[in-house]
């Protein structure tokens, strides 16, 4: 999907199309977050620093990613 097609999906008057676009955005955001949490941990960031950067608690980010071996 091109960026133009994606924008059209987001702006669609059809809820099914728009909601699929929202789901795709959520999945993309989760993948990008996981990549950067892993990079931060590899660079020695604490769970507290990562949580602060994400705007969530240390506990929530740790619970989400620690079991993944990050």
C-alpha positions as CSV (number, residue, x, y, z in Angstrom):
1,X,0.0,0.0,0.0
2,X,1.4,3.4,-0.9
3,X,1.3,6.3,1.5
4,X,-1.4,7.9,-0.7
5,X,-3.6,4.8,-0.5
6,X,-3.0,4.7,3.3
7,X,-4.1,8.3,3.7
8,X,-7.2,7.6,1.6
9,X,-8.0,4.6,3.8
10,X,-7.7,6.7,7.0
11,X,-10.0,9.4,5.4
12,X,-12.5,6.9,4.0
13,X,-16.2,7.4,4.9
14,X,-16.5,3.6,5.1
15,X,-16.0,2.5,8.7
16,X,-14.7,-0.9,7.6
17,X,-11.9,0.7,5.6
18,X,-11.1,3.2,8.3
19,X,-11.0,0.6,11.1
20,X,-8.7,-1.7,9.0
21,X,-6.4,1.3,8.6
22,X,-6.5,2.0,12.4
23,X,-5.6,-1.7,13.0
24,X,-2.7,-1.5,10.6
25,X,-1.4,1.7,12.4
26,X,-1.7,-0.1,15.8
27,X,0.3,-3.1,14.5
28,X,3.0,-0.8,13.0
29,X,3.3,1.2,16.2
30,X,3.7,-1.9,18.2
31,X,6.5,-3.2,15.9
32,X,8.3,0.2,16.0
33,X,8.0,0.4,19.8
34,X,9.4,-3.1,20.2
35,X,12.4,-2.3,18.0
36,X,13.2,0.8,19.9
37,X,12.7,-0.7,23.3
38,X,15.2,-3.4,22.3
39,X,17.6,-0.8,21.1
40,X,17.3,1.2,24.3
41,X,17.9,-1.9,26.4
42,X,20.9,-2.8,24.3
43,X,22.3,0.7,24.9
44,X,21.8,0.3,28.7
45,X,18.6,2.3,29.2
46,X,16.7,1.5,32.4
47,X,13.1,0.4,32.3
48,X,12.3,3.7,34.0
49,X,14.0,5.7,31.2
50,X,12.1,3.7,28.6
51,X,8.8,4.2,30.4
52,X,9.4,7.9,30.7
53,X,10.1,8.2,27.0
54,X,6.9,6.3,26.2
55,X,4.8,8.1,28.7
56,X,4.0,5.0,30.7
57,X,5.2,3.5,34.0
58,X,8.4,1.5,34.4
59,X,6.3,-1.4,35.6
60,X,4.0,-1.5,32.5
61,X,6.9,-1.3,30.0
62,X,8.8,-3.9,31.9
63,X,5.8,-6.3,32.1
64,X,5.2,-5.9,28.4
65,X,8.8,-6.4,27.2
66,X,10.9,-8.2,29.9
67,X,9.4,-11.6,29.1
68,X,10.5,-11.1,25.5
69,X,14.1,-11.1,26.6
70,X,14.8,-7.4,26.1
